[in-house]
C-alpha cells in the first residue's frame, strides 16, 4: 500500500486510532455501533447549523480566471501589443497633421487595433471552448446519499452532508465523504483511483494500522463500494477529505509552458525586438532627413507593421484547433491546444497500470487440479511449456466452476441478455471467476435455485477464506460445503486432495506439486485462489440442519483440496502494439503504479514494456550476487516506492539511463517526484493515468493524459488531454498527429514570414534612397490577413512527406551530452541570478523585468548563436529561406513589377507613364510633394508631363502590381515551403487539395482588393492595372520552384557526401552508430 504524503501536513486524520465512542464524542453525534440501524445521528436543526457553519460537502472547483482577464491575457501577446501601439500612433499622426495624412490614417489605426483584438478573440474563444467541453465530463461528487437524521434513514443530497452525519453505504455506491466505519457486513471498497491498489480492500470497525490510508475502519470520498454494506460517521467533508487534499496538491503544481509555446514566444520576442529596434532607428533617420514628425512617425509605423506577421498568432491557433478537432474524431479531447504538438515532442511517457494499461477487470488465466496445470484458453496454440488447454471434463475443473459460481457474492445485473452482455456487481476477483464459470456452465442462472444456499461465512481478513454450504445432494447426504480463499490457508485445513475424481490422502508429494504450481502462477503476477469442498455426511448434518456462526457448528478441517485458479488484470487491447510504436518512435515508456513490484513487472513483460533482464534476473541467471552485476550489464530496472525518498541525484541519473523502467508501490508524492526528476534531465514528459493519485503528476507533466470512462474527475481536471474511449493506443495516434502538426507549423511559419522582407525593404528605401513606398500599410495588412490567412490554414491538412514520421527519434532527444549542457546552463543562470522556473510564477511587471534582464546578459546572446539541440520550430534553415533567400527573391520580383508598371503602364487616356527609378528619386528629394492629390506637374526623363491625377494613378498601379505579384509569388512559395524532403513538383504537392482551394480563394481576395470599385479607394489600388503584368509574378514564382528544387538537391548531395566521408574515415564507429 502506498504511503501517505506526510500525515501531519496532508492527511490530517487521526480518527482511525479512536474508538467508536470517542469518534461519536468528538463529532457530537449519536451512534449505536451494536446495532447501527438504531443510531439517532444528528437532528435536522443541528445538521443545518453545521452546513451553514462549514459549507457544503463539495470539492472547490479549480480557480478560473474571469473571461475579461482571460481575454486581456490573450491581448497581451507581443504582436498584439505592437499592433495596438501602431493603431494608437496612427491616431496621433492624424492629430498632428490631419490635412496631409487624411482619413486613411484613421482607417489604418482602426484596422490595426481591430486585428489585434481579433487575434486575441480567436485564442480566447478556443480557450473557452476547451473549458466548456471539459465541463461535460466533470461531476465532482455523487448526487445523493443515504443518511440517518433524527433516527430515520432518508435520502439527502451529498452536498448537504456534514461532520457527524451517519451514512449508509452499500455495494455500487460512491462514497460521499470520508467516513469512520461503525458497522459493516462484508464491506469492501475499491481504492484504486486513490492509491493505485488494484485489489478491493475490506473495511470493518476495527483497526490496527497507523497509516490512515491503510486503516481498516476508514473509507474515503470518491472510492467505490464493491461489496457488502456499511454504516459510517462522516469525519471529513469537501476539501478536507483525502480526495480534496490530493486535489489541492494538484492545484499547487505549476505547469511549465509547452516546448512549442517556448519556441514561438522566443521567436515572437526576437521578431518584436528587431521590429521595435528598426522602428526607432528609422524614425530617427526619417526625422533627421525630413524634419517632419508626422511623416517620420507614419514611416516608423509602416516599418513596424511590415516587420510584424499580423496573422501568425491567429494562424497558429487555428492550425492547432483544426488538429484538435481531428483528434477529437479519434476519441481524444484536447483541453490545451498547445498539447497537440507537445504529445508529438514527448521523450518520456509515464503511464499508470490499473485502468490505463490494463482493463481493471480480473480474468481467469490458469487452473491447477488433478495435479495438472491447465490454461483458461481452449486452444493449444501459444501455450506455455507444461500447460494444457482448458478441458471441461478434466478432474476438478467442474468442481472449481461450481465453487466459483455458488461460493460467491458476485451477481449479474440481469438475465434476459447473453452472458457476455451482462454487467457483474461484486468484488473484482469474484466477478472474474463468476464470469468465467458463467461462460462454461450452461445452467448458471438456475444454479442458485437448483442448489439453494443454506449458510455462508464471507471472506474476512482473519480467516482469509469464503465458505458456503448448499443443498447439493451426494451419496452420503444432502449438503455440500464449498470454500475458496488464500492458497496456504485452504491447504492447511485440507486432509485430502481430489485426484482422478476421488479424494485421496494428502501427501508431501502433493504439497510439493501445490507449491510449484502456486509459485508458477504467482510468479506471473497473477492473483491465486485455492478451492476446497466437503460432502457433509447426512448422519451428522441433516438437510434441515441449522448452522450458526456462534457457537460455531460447521466443519473447518478435513476438507478435500480441489485445486488452484489464477486471475490477472489483462492488458487493454492494442496496448502492446502501442508500446511498440512508441519505442520505434524513440519514446521511452515507463510504468508508474501502486501495485506490487512483481505484479507490475509481470504486466510490463506481458505488454512488452519490459523486454530486458533486471539486475536480479541477471544475477539469478549467472549465479552471481546482485551486487556483482554492474549497471552497464542491465537495461531494465524495477524501483520500489519505499526507496524513492532516499534516492540521490546519481541514483536518479542511473534510473533514467535505463531503457525500461517500472516504479511500483508509488504514492502521489512519489509520482510527482518522478516527473520532476525526469524534467530536470531535459525530458519532455507525458503522464497517463485515471486515478486521483495520478492527478498531481498529470498537472506537473508537460502533457497530462487522463481517461474519460474510468478516470476520476480530479484527474480529468488536471490533465491537458482526455482519452474519451480510455484506449491507451490512442496516444500513438496523438503522437503521430503531434509530430505532423509540428512539421506543418514549421512549414507554415517559414512560409508566413517569407513575405516580411518584401514588405520591409520598400519602407527602408522610402527614406534611405529615397523613392515612394512600393506598398502601403493597409496593403501589408491585407497581405497578412487576407490571402496569407487562407493559404496558411491549408497547412493544417498536409499529410506526412514520408512514412518515417513514427520511426525517427523525438525532435529533442535526451542524451548524456544534452543533460550535461542543460545542467551547465542552469548553473550559469543561477550565477546570473536568472531562473526560468521562478520567472513563470512572477507577476506581469516582474516578467517584463526578467525579460529585459535576460536580454542584457552576455550568455543570452551567446546562446542565441549556438546551434539548437534537436529540431526547433524556427531554425536557421527557415530563417535563411525567409529572410536571405526567397524573401529577397520575392522583393526583387515585386519591385520589378512595380518599376515596369511605372514605366510601361498607361493612364486612363492611354498615356504611358514613362516614370524611371531616377524620376522617383528626384520627386522624393524635391521640396515639393509628388504622387499625392494637388501635387505639381512633373516632366519625366522620357518627356511625359504628369499631372497630380496621373501621378496618383501611376503610384496606385505600381503598388497594385507590387501587391499582386507578391501574392502570386507567395502562391508558389506555398508549395515550395511544404516540400522539405521532396521536390516541389512531385506527387506530394497535389495530395492536399486544400492548398489549391486556398490559392484560388486568396487570388480572388487579392483581385477583390485591386479591382473592386470603392474598395480600391481605401487600399490605394487601381482597377486599371493590366493583368499582363501578373506574368512577372508568375515568372518569379516559377523561379522560386526551380530554386527550391536545386537547393534541395544540393542539400541532399552534401548529406550524401558527409555520410560517405564519415564511412571512409571512421567505418567502425559509423557502423556501430547505425
N, C-alpha and C positions, 0 to 999 in steps of 0.2 A: 504493500500500500504506500502511495507517495506520501511524503511528509508535508505537513502544513508549512505555510510560509510564516515562520516566526509567530507563534501563537500570541505572544504579548503584543504584537503590532497588528496582525491581520485577523487572526481568529480569536477574537475577544469572547471566548465561550468557556465557562467552567461548570455549567450545569451538569455535564456528564459525570462529574465527580460527586454530585449531591444525591441525596436520597429523594424519593418521590415527595415525601412530606416537606423536605427542605425547599424543593422547587415550588411547591404549592404556596409555601410561606413567602418566598421571595417575590413571586408574581401575584400574590394576594388573590388566589383563585381556589375554588372548592373542588377537590379531587377525591375520587373513591377508587383507588387502584385495585382493591379486592374485587370490585365489580364496577368497571369503568362506566357502564351504561347508567349507573345511578349518580354519576358526578353531576354537580349543580352547575359548574362552570361560572361564568360571570353573568350578572344580570344586564339587561339591555341598557340601563342608565349608566352603569359603570363602563360598559363597552363603548358607549357613545362618548363618554368623557375621555377615555383613553385615546379614542380615534381622533378627537379634536385636539388633544394634547400632543400626540406623537405623529399624526398624519396618516395617510392611507398606506396600506401594505403593497406598495409598488416600487419597482426599481426606477430611480430617477433617470429620465431619458438623457442621452448624451447632450452635452452643451452644444447648442447650434447657434450660429451667427444669424442675426436678423437679415432678411432679404436685402435691406438697404445697405447694411455693412458689407454683405457678400458682394453686392453689385459694385460698391466703391472699391473693394479689393481688386475686382476684375478690371476696373477702370484704371487702377494704378499700375498697370503694365507700362514698361518704359516707352514702348512705341506709342501707346495711347496718350501718355503724359506729353510726349513730344508733339503729337498731333493737336492736342488741346492747346498747348503753348503756341503752336503756329496759328491756330484758329484765332486765339485772343490777340496775337500780334497783328493779324490781318485787320482786325477792328481798330487797333492802334494806328496802323498805317493809314487806314481810311480817315481816321480822325485827324491825322497830321495834314493830309492833303487830299480832301475828298474830291476835288475837281480833277486833278491829274490821274488819280488812282481809280476813280469811278466805282460804280456799283458792283463791278466784277470782283473787287476786293472783298466786299461783304459776302458775295456768293461763295468765294473760296473759304473765308473764315467759317461760315455756317457749315459747309460741306466737311471741312476738316474736323470740326467738333462732332458732327453727326457720325462721321466714320468712326471716331474714337469710341463714341457711345455705343455704336452698333457692334463693334468688335467686342466690347465688354459685355453687351447684352447676349451675344451668341454664347460666350463662355458661361455667363450667368444662367442662361436658360438650360444649358446642358447639366450644370450642377444641380439645379432644381429638379430636372427630370430624373436624375440618378437618385436623389433623395426620395422622390415620390415613388419610384419603382421599388426601393428598398422597404418603404413603409408597409407595402402589401405583404411582406414576408415576416414582419415582426409582431409578436404577441407576447409581451414580457411576462405575463402571469396567467394561470388558469382562471377562467371567468367565475367559476362557482366552487364552493367548498361546503362541507357539512360540519356544523359547529353546534356544540351544546351551550345553550343560553337559557338561564332560568330552569335548568334541569330538563330541557326539551331539545331534541335533536332537530335542527332546522337547516335549510339551505341558506347560504349567505354569500354575497359577492366576496371573492377572495381579497379584494382591495380593502374590505372593511374589517378584516381580521386584526386583532390587537394582541399585545402581550398578555398572556394569561388565559386566552381562549382555549377551550378543549375541543379539538377537532377529531373527526372520524375519517380515516383514510382506508380505502380498500383497493384490491387489485385493479390496475388500469388507471388509477388516479395519479395526477401530477401533484407532488407535494406543494401546498400553497405558501409554506413558510418553513423556517427551521423549527422542528418540534422535538420535545423530550417524550419518549415513549413511556406511557404509564400502564398499557396493557396491549398485548399483541397475540395474534393467532397465526402462526406460520408466516409471519410478515417478512418480506424481502423487498429490497429496493435496488434499482439499477443506478449505480453511481458513476457509470462510465463517462457521462458527459461532464462530471465534476472532477473525477480523479483519474480517468482513463482505465480504471479497473474493469475488465470485461465481465467478470463473474458477478451475479447478483449477490448482495450482502444481506445476511439475516439480521433482523433488528428485534430486540426484546427489552424488557425493563431493566435488566441487569447489565453491569458494565465493569470491566477490569482494566480497560485501556486508558492511557493518559492522553494520547493524541486525539483531539476531538473528531478528526476525520475518520479515525478508526473506532470510535466509540460505538458500542452496540446498542446504546439507548438513545442515539440521536439520528434523526432523518432530516435531510436538508432540502431547502427550497429548490424547485426545478427538477429534482430527481423523480424517477417514476417507480410507483409501487407495482411490482411484477407478480407478487404472490401474497395471499392472505389478507389480513386486515389488522388495523391498529388504532388505538386511541392515543393521542398525544397532546401535550400542552405547548402552546406557541411560546417560544423563548426568544426568537429574533424575527423581526419583520423588515420588509423592504430592503433598503441599502445596508442594513446591519446584518443581514443573512450572509452566509458564506458565499452564496451566489453574487450578492450585491457587493461584497468586499472584493471578489475577483474582478467584477465589472469595474469597480473603482480603480483597481490596479491597472486595468486596460486603459481607462480614461487618462491615467497619469503618464502613459507612454507617448512619446513624441515620434512621429514617423518622419524619417529623413526624406527629402524630395527625391523623386524618381530620377534615374540616370538621364532620361530624355529631358526632364524639366531642368536639370542642372546644365546640360549641354545647350539647350535652347536659350536659357537665361544668360549663359556666358556669351553666346553668340549675339543675342539681343543687346547685352551690355556693351559688347565690343563695337557693334554697328552704331549703337546710340552714342558711344563716346566719340567715334570717328565723325558722326554726323554733327554733333554739337561743336566739336573742335573745328570742323570745316566751316560751320555756320559763323563761328566767332571770327576766324581768320579772314574769311572772305567778306564779312561785314566790315571789318577794319579796312581791307583793301578797297572795297567799294566806296567807303566813306572818304578815304584819303583821295581817291581819284575823282569823285563826283561832288563831294561836299553836300550831298543831298541825303538827309537822314531817312526820308520816306523811301527813296529809291534803294538805299543801302539795306534797310530793314526788309523791304519786299524781296530784294535779291537774296538775302540771307535765309529768309523763309523758304524761298524756292530751292536753295541748296539743301536745306534740312528736309524738306518734303521729298526731294529727289533721292536722298540717301535712305530714307525710311521705307521699307517694304510694307505699306499700309495693310495689305491684305493678308500678310503672313500669319498673324495671330488667329484670324478667322479661318484661314485655310487649314492650319494645323488642327484646330478644334474640330472642324467639320470632317477632316480626314479620319480623325480618331473616332468621331461619332459614327461615321459610316462603318468603320471597322468594328465598333462596339455593337452596332445593330446586327452586323453579320455574325458576330459571336453569339448574340442573343438567340439567333435562329438555330444555333448549335447547342442550346441549353446552357449558355454561360452568361450570367448577368454581370456587367461591368459597372461598378459603382464609381470608380475613379478612372476617368478617360485615359490618364497617363499610364494606368495599369495595363492597358492593352499592349503597349510597347515594352513595359517592364517585364512582362511574362516572357517575352522573347529574349530578354537580356539576362535572365537569371543564370547564375552559375551553380547554385546550390538549392535544391528543393527538399525541405524538411517536411516530412509527412507523418501524421498520426497513423496508428494502425487500425484500431477498432472503429468501424464505421466509415473509414476512408479507404484503406487498402483492403479491408475485409468487410463482409456483409453484415457483421454484428448479428449473426444468426447461426447458432450451433448446428452442425450437420454430422451425422454418424459417418465414421470412416472405417473402423475395423472391429471385428469380433473375435474373441478367443474362447472357444468352447469345445468340449470333447478333445482337449489337448491339441487343437488345430487352430491356426490363425487364418481368418477369412477377411476379405475386403468387403466393403459395403457395395462395391460395384459388381454387377453380374458378369461382366466381360473379363476375360483373362488378359486382354490387351493392356500393356503398360503396368502390370502388377509388379510390386517389389519382390525380390527373392524371398521365398518362404511363405508368401501369401497365396491363398486360394480364392477363386471367385466366390461370390456370395451363393450359398446353397440353402434354400429354404428347408430342405429335408434333412440337413445335417444335424447331428446331435447337439442339442442345446439352443439352436437358433430360434425355434418356435417358442421355447420357454422364455428366452430373453425378450422376444417381441411381446409376449403376453404380459410379462412383468412391466415392460416399458409402457404398455397401454393401460394396465389396470392399477399398478402401484405408482400412480401419477396424479397430479392435480392439474395438469395441462388439459385444456379442452378446446374444441373447435367452437367458433362463434356461430356456426350454422351447419346444417347437414343436408341442405337442399341443393348443393352445388358439388362438383367434383372436388376431391381432396386437395388437389394442387391449387384450387382457387379459394380455399378457406384460410381464415386467419386464426392463429392459435393464441390463446391467452394463457400466460403462465410463465414459470421460470424458463430461462433460455435453454438450459441443459435438458430439462424435462420436455420442453417443446420440441427440441431436436430429435430426441428418442421417440416421442409420441408421433411426430410426423412420419418418421421412417417406418414405425410399426403400422401406421395407417396406410402407407403405400403398399405394404406387404400382406396385411391381414384383410381379407375381404369383408369380414363382419365387424369392422371397427366401431360402427355406430350402434351395434346391438350388443357389444361385448359387455358393457356395464349392466345391461338388463339381463343378459344371459347368465352372468356370474356376478350377482349383487355383492357390493362391499358391505361387510358387517362390522369391521373395526379398522382403525388406522392410527398409526403414530407417524406424524410428518417428520421430515428431516429437521434436525437441530444440531447445533454446534457441539453439543455434549456427546450425543450418540454417533453422529455423522452417518446415519442411515435413515431410510424411509421404509416403513413396513405397512403392508395392507393385508387383511385377511378377507378372502372372498368365498362365497358359496360355489366352489368348483369341486364337484364330486370326483373321487378316485376310489381305488379298490378298498382302501381301509377306512374311508369316511367321506364326509360331505364338505369339509372345509380345507382350503389350501392357503398357506401363508407365503406371501411374496415379499422380497426385500431387495433393495438396491442401495448403494452408498459407497463410501470410501473403500477402495480395494483391501487395504490392510485391516480395516475394521471388520469387513464382511468375512475375510478369510479366517480371522481369529475365532469367529463363532460357528464356523462350519467344521463338521467332523467327516463329511463325505464329499465326493465330487462326482458330477454327472459324467459318465463315460459309457458310450455305446447305448445311450438311452436308459441307463440304470445307475443308481448311486453306488459308488464303490468307496471303500475306506480311503481317507486322505493319507497319503504317504509323503515322505520327504521329496521323492521324485516329482510328485505333483506340485509341491510347493516351489521347487526349483524352476519348473516349467512356468508356473504362475509368475515368479519373479522375472524371469527372462522376458516373457511377453509383456508384462507390465512396464518394464524399463524400455522395451522397444516402442511401445505406444507413447509413453510419457516423453521419450527422447525426441519424438517428432513434434513436441509442443502441444500434444493433444490432451484434452481432459479425459480421464479414465474413470469409469464406474464399474463396480462389481455387482453381480446378481446372484441371489440365492433363493431357495424355496424349501418348503417343508410340507409334506402331506400330513395334516394333523389327524391322528388316529381317532376314529369315531368313538371308541370306548372311553377316551378321556375328554374329547371336545365334541359334544353332540352338535347337531345342526343349529339348535337354538341356544347354544352356549353363549353366555353374556360375558364378553371380555371387558376388563376395566384397566385403567392406567394406574390407579391407586386404590387398592393394592394391585400390584402387577400380577396378572394371572395368564400371561401369554408366554410362549417359549422364546428365548433369545439365544439358545445354544443348540447344538446338534443339527444345524441346518445343512442342506445339500448345496455345495457350491456349483452354480450353473456356468458361469463364465464372466468374461470382461467385455466391455464395449468402450470404444474411444470416440470422442467427438472433437471437431475443430470448428473454428470460425473461419469459413472458407474465404479465399480472396475473391474480390469482385471480378466480374467478367471484364476482360481486357486490361487488367492491371499489369500482368506480366508483360504483355506486348507494349504497353505504355512505358514501362520502365526501360525496356529495350530501346525504344525510340529515343527516350531522354538520354540514355547512355550513349547512343550513336551521335546525339547532338552535343555531346561534351558536357552534359549537365550531371552533376553528382547528386544522386538520390540518397537521402538519409532518413532513417526511421526514428521517430521520437515518440515513445509510448509509455504508458503507465503500467504495462503488463510485465510479467516475469521475463528475465533475460532469455531463458531457454525457449519460452513461447515466442518471444519476439524474433529470436534468431531462426527458429523453425519456420515461421511465416516468411521471414526475409529470404530464406533459401528457397522456399516453395515458389515465390514470385520472382525469383532471380535478382532480388535486390542485393543479396549477398551470394557471391559465387566462390570467393577465395576462402582459404582457411584462416581462422583466427590464431593467435599465439597459442591458445590452449590446444587447438586441434593439431597444429604443427608439432607441439611438444608431445602430444599423445601418439602421433604417427611415427615420430622419430625416436621415441623413448628417451626424451630429454626432459629435464625440469623446465618449467615455463621461463624461469629467469635466464636460462641458457639460450633462449631463442631471441635473436636480435630483431630490432624493429625493421631492418631492411628486408627481412625474410617474409614479412607478412604485409598484406594489403587490405585486411579486414579487421574490424575491431568492434567489440560489444562493450559498452560502458554502463555500469550500474549507477542509478541516480544517487546512491549514497556516496559515491566517490566525487561527484561533481563539485561540491563545495570546497574540496581540498585540492583541486587541480591547479597546477601552476601554469604560467604562460607557456612554458616549454611543453607541458602536457597537452595543452590545447593545440599547440602547433603540430604536435605529433598526431593527435586525433584527426585533425582536418587534413593532414597529409595523406591519410589512407583513402583508398578508392571507395571502400564500402564501410559505412558507419551505421551503427544502431545504438541508440540511447534507450535504456529500459528503466522502469520504475522511476520515472521523472515526475516532478511536481510542476505547477505553473511557473514557479520561480526558476526552476531548472531550465524549462523550455525557453524562458526569456534570456537566461544567461547564454544558452547555446546560440541563439540568434545573434545576440550582441557580439559574442566572440567571433562568430563567422563573419559578421560585417566588419569587425576590426581588422580582419585579414584581407579585406577588399572584396569579399564575396557579395554578389547581388543575390539576396536570399528571398526565396519564396517559401511560404509555410502553408500547408493544407491541414485542415482539421475541422471537427464538427462539435467538439465539446466546449463547455465553459472553460475548462482547464487549458484549452488551446488559445483562448482569446487574447491574453497579453502578448503572446508570441505573434499572433496574427496581426496585431496592431503595430508591433515594432518592426516586423519584417518589411522589406522593400515591397513585397506583394503578399498579402494575406488572402488565402482562398478558402472560403467556408462552404459547407454542404447545406443545401436547402432543406431536403426532406428530413435527414437525421440531425441536422445542425441545430444547435441552441441559438436563441435569439441574440445572446451576447456575442457569440462567435460571428454571426452574420453582420452585426453592427460594427465589429472590429475589423472585419475583412475588407479588402478592396474589390474582391471578385467573389461571386457565388456560383457554384455548380448546381444548376436547377434540378438536374436529374441525379445528383450525387455520384456521377460517373467520373472516377479519377482519370480515366482515359481521355476525358475532355480536355485535360490540361495539355495533352500533346497537341491537340488542335489549337489550343490557345497559344502555345509556344510558337507553333508554325505561323499563326496569324500575327503574333507579336514581332517575329523576325521579318515577316513580309511587310508589315506596316512601317517598320524601321527603314527597310530598304526603300520603300516607296516615299516615305517622308524625306529621306536623304536626297532622292532624285527630285522631289518636289521643291525642296529648299534650294537646291542647286539651280533648278530651272527658274524659280521665282526671283532670286536675287541677281540673275544674269542681266535683267533689264535696268539695274541700278546705274551701272556705268554709262549706258546711253542716255540716261536722264540727268546724271550729274555733270558730265562734261559740257553740255550746252550752256549750263549756268556759269560754269567756270570761264568758258570762252566769252560769255556775255560781258564780263568785267575785265578779264585779263587781256583779250586781244584788242579791242572789244568788237563783237558782232552781235546783232539782235539774237535773242534767245530762240533756239530752234524748236523748243517745245515749252508750253506754259504750265503753270502749276495745276490747273484744272485738267489739262490733258494727261499729266502724270497720274492724277488721281483716277481717271477713267481707264488708264492702262492697268494700274494696280487693282482696282476694284471692279473693273468691267471684264474685259477679255481674260486677264490673268486669273481672276477668281474662278471663272468657268473652266479654264484649262487646267488649273492646279487640282481641282477636285477630281479630274479624270484619273489622277494617280491612285485614288482610293480603290480603283477596280483593277489595278495592274496585277498580273499573275507573276509568279516567280520566273526569273530568267532561266533557271536550271532546276534540276531535281535535287540539288545538293543543299537546299536550304536547311534540312534537318540532319545533314551529315557533316556539318562543319562546327567547330567549337563556338561557344558564345563570343560575342563581339568584344567582351572584356574578360578574357580568361584569367584565372588566378594561378600564379606560379610563384616559386620561391623568390624569383627576381622582382616580381610585381609587389610581393609582400614587403620585401626589403625597401623598395622605393617608397611605398606608402608610409612605412614607419619612419623613414628618413624625412619625408615631407611633414608628417605630423610633429616630429621633433623640431624641425625648422619653424613650423607655425607657432609652436609653443615658445620658442626663443623670440619670435617676433611679436608675441602677445596676441596672436590671431588664432581663434578656434572656430572652425566651421560649425561644429555641433552647437557651440554656445550661440553662434550667430543666428541659427534657426529659431532660437527661443527669445530673441531680442524684440523690442518694440520697433515700430517703423523708423523712428528717429535714430535709434541705436543701429538699426540695419543700414541706414544711409551712412552713418559714421563709419561703420565696419567696412562698407563698400569702398569709400574713399581711402580709408586707412590701408586697406589691402592693396589698392592700386598704386600706392606710393611706397611700396616695398620693392627692393631690387629683385628679390626672389620671385615675386609675382610675375614680373616681365621676363625674367629668365625662363620661368616655366612656360610662359606663353609661346616661346620659340623652341621649346623642347618637343621632341616627337611624342605624340599622344600614344598612350598604351592602348592596344587593341584598336577597334574601329569606332569612330565617333560620328555624330550626326553631321557636323560640318567640318570636313577635313581640308588639308592643304590642296588636295586634288580638286575639290568642289570650289574652293575659293579661287584657285588659279583659273579654272574653267570660267567662272562667273566674272572675275574682275580683270584678268590679264589676257584671256583668250577670246572666248565667244562674246563676252561683253564688249570688247573693243571692236570685234568684227561687226557686231550689230550697230554700234555707234557709227562706224565708217559707212556701212550700208545705208543707214538712215540719213547721215549727213550728205552722202552722195545724192540721195533723192531730194533732200532739201535744196542743195545748190543747183541741181539740174532743173528743178521746177522754177526756182527764182530766175534762172537764165532762159529756159525754154518755154516756161509757162505763159499763158495768154490771159489778158483781161477779157471781160465780157464782150468787148467790141472787137476782139481778135488781135489786139495789140500785144506783141511779145514783150515781156518784161525786160529781158536783157540785163538783169542785175548780176554782177560778178561778185565774188568774195571781196575784191578790193572796194567795190561800191558799198558793201555792207560795213566795211571797216571805216570808210570815210564818213558815212552817215552817223556812225556811233561816236566818232571823236569830235564831231561838229558840236558847236554850242546850241544848235537848234535840235528839236526833237523830230525824228523821222519815224515813219511807219506807224503813225497814230493819226487819228482824225484831226484835221486842222494843220497838218504838217506842211511846210513849204514845198514847192515843186523841187524835184531833183532830176538832173540830167545824168543818166548812167554813162559808163565808159563806152557803151555801144551806141550812144547818141539818142537813146529813148528818153523822152521827157515824162516823168511820172508825177502825177498829182497825188494828193493825200489819199484819195479813194483807191487809186491803183497801187500805192504803197501798202495800204492796209490789206488789200486783196492779195497782193503778192506774198506778203508775210503769212497770211492765213492759209494760202495754198501750200507754201513751203512747210509750215508747221503741220498741216494736214498730211502732207507727204511723209514727213519725218515720223509722225504718229502712226500712220497706216503701215509704212514699211517696217517700223519697229514691231508692230503687231504681227505682220507676216513672217518676219524672221523668227519671232518667238514661237510661231506655229511649227516651224522646222526644228527649233530648239527643243520643243516639247517632245518630239520623237528622238532627237539626239540624246537628250538627258536621260531618257528612260532606258537607254541601252548602255549599260556599264560593262557588260561582258560579251554582248552580242553586237553584230554590226547593225546600224540603224536603218537597214532596208531589207532585213530578212523577215521570216515568218512571224517572229515575235512581235514586230512592230504592229501587225494587223490583228493581234489577238484581243486587244482591248478596244471594243467598238466605241466605248465612251469617249476615247480620245478624239475620234473623228466627229462625234456629236459636239464635243466641247469646242473643237476648232471651228465648226460651222456656226455654232452659237456665238462664239467670240467674234468671228468675222462679221456676222450680221450686226452685232453690237457696235463694232468699230465703224461699219458703214452707216449705222444709225447716227453715230456721233458726228461723222464727217458730212453726210449728205442730207440730213433732215432739216428742213427749214425751221427756224425758231430755235432748235437745239444748237445749231452751229453758231448762233449769235452768242450763247452762253459760253461755249467752249472755244471760241475763236477759230473755228474751222471754216472751210469753204466747200460748197457743193460743186464748185466749178473745177475741182481737181480732176484732171484727165485720168481715167483708170489705166491708161497706158503706162503711167509711172509706177503702177503696182509691180510691174515686171522687174524693177530694180530690187525691190524687197525679195521677190521670188528668186532672182539670180543669187543674191547673197544668202538666202535660205538654203538653196541647193549647195552653195559653197560650204555652209555650216555642216551639212550632212557629210560632204566629202571630207572636210577637215576632221570631223568626229571619227570617221572610218579610218583615215590614215593615222590619226592619233592612237586609236585602239590597237591597230596593227603594230605600231611602233612599241607601245607598252607591252604587248604580247611578246614581241621579239626580244625586248630587254629582259623580260621574265624568263624566257627560254634560255637566253644567254647566261643569265645568273645561275640557273639550275645546272646548265652544262659546266660552267666554271666550278660550281660547288662540287659536282660529282667528280670532276677531274682532279681538283686539289685535295679534297677530303672525302674519298669514296667510302671509307669505313664509317666515318662519322655520319655522312649523309644517309647511308643505307640504314644505319641504326635509327636515325630520326624518323625515317619514313616507314 
